[in-house]
Amino acid sequence: MTAPFTMSICRLLSVLLVVFFTSIASNAAVVRDTPAGTISSPADDTTIAPGASFDFHYNTRADYGVSSYNFTVWLWSNVSLTMASPGQLATGHYFGRFSEENYPGTNNPVPAQLVMPDLAISPGGFGAGANGTNAIFYIVVIEEWASGEVSLIGLLL
């Protein structure tokens, strides 16, 4: 008689444990290590010499229910731009367009480091712009992403 009683208690305990741990898991808030849509490396106010490699890490918006696709990385000389100023959206250096690494078939993964261009040397050519040294620049990321919300076109940040 003890064997069936022991089996019933074991089954009951296993069911209670599953229910208990499921309730803990569903009530626990998931906290991201870093906020989405932010650059974590390099840090603000970092001095980077021309031609130097520097660590780069962008925290995409990818999360449960949010898809992150490609993003472009720029070095801008000014961030007080508006989309309403025709003919001049931004001036700067284009680092490249990279793909979020959480999708199979990523053809252009994000590099761990980028190289600061030497802006004291004019690249020459039509529309090359001015050269400069010892200036403040801004790393800007424009990300393509989508969520479950309805939108006419993809979202950019």
Sequence and secondary structure as in RCSB ss.txt:
>XXXX:A:sequence
MTAPFTMSICRLLSVLLVVFFTSIASNAAVVRDTPAGTISSPADDTTIAPGASFDFHYNTRADYGVSSYNFTVWL
WSNVSLTMASPGQLATGHYFGRFSEENYPGTNNPVPAQLVMPDLAISPGGFGAGANGTNAIFYIVVIEEWASGEV
SLIGLLL
>XXXX:A:secstr
 HHHHHHHHHHHHHHHHHHHHHHHHHHS    SS TTEEEES TT    TT EEE EEE S BTTEEEEEEEEEE
ES     TTSTT S  EEEEEEEE TTSTT SSB  SEEE   TTS   STT     SS   EEEEEEEEEESS 
 SS EE 
